[in-house]
Amino acid sequence: METSTDTVVKVEDIRTYNGSVETSIFAAGDTVSIVSQVSDPLGAQDISGAQIHIINPAGEVVADWENMSLDSTDSATPPAWNDYSYDYSLPSDAPVGTYQVDIKGIESNGVVAYLSTEFYIPANMTVESDNNGTASAGQTITYTHWVNNTGKGADIYRFRLTSSNGFKVSLLASNGDLMGYDSDGDGVWDYVNPAYDTDGDGIPDTGLMLPGSSKEVQVQIEIPANTNATTEITVITAESMHVSLSGSATDVTKIPEFKDVLIPIGFVLVLFVVRRRRKGNHASTL
């Protein structure tokens, strides 16, 4: 049985390193070296070990009270503390956000003590680019955008579309697949393709994007046939699934009156085939 007390065994500190540099900021693919000192005023000989527990930003346990390695012991007599360490290798798809670290110091008689800290994978992203276009009533216009993961870890971005005129707006994948549509542009999806909804929350998303990667999507706007001259402002927003972070881009579409629409006129070449039929002194041209 374990008993927690502040009067005997104690976890003094927790430090995180990237190589020889002490830091709390890491990137996917880094190795996080976690060092902790556990003390006991009755002597380090009574300390039986230390264990570590790590939870990633997605709420997944990635170290489940693993034993830490004993690195060194106080040289005093009697020794007062032990130093322990644990290396955690962040995978290439490690999610951005906050990682919770808990250390448990254990005394040989079952008494335990705890201390917690955090380290981070910074998030950053952009949505490109703003667009301008012209379309007539009854037409559909499509704009292309890119979502870029410029952070240091993997992330998933959820999409939202809004229309200033309440038009139907759709989101398409780069291959033309319909990811979802919002029938009145109010920011609430009316249909979502399950193939583009990673966590099944009813919101289309990018799927997992590794740091440095980009994904193309298209915004399609359907302009009703009875629309009068106006300007439509459509906004695409992408929001991180793991942290409070979002980016957006704006599509501005001018919808002119019919009289303002320029209809290109092509050149038509008419070939006249002339046939001459001789009838006496007369000739006819067809």
Order of alpha helices (4+ residues) and beta strands (2+ residues): beta-beta-beta-beta-beta-beta-beta-beta-beta-beta-beta-beta-beta-beta-beta-beta-beta-beta-beta-beta
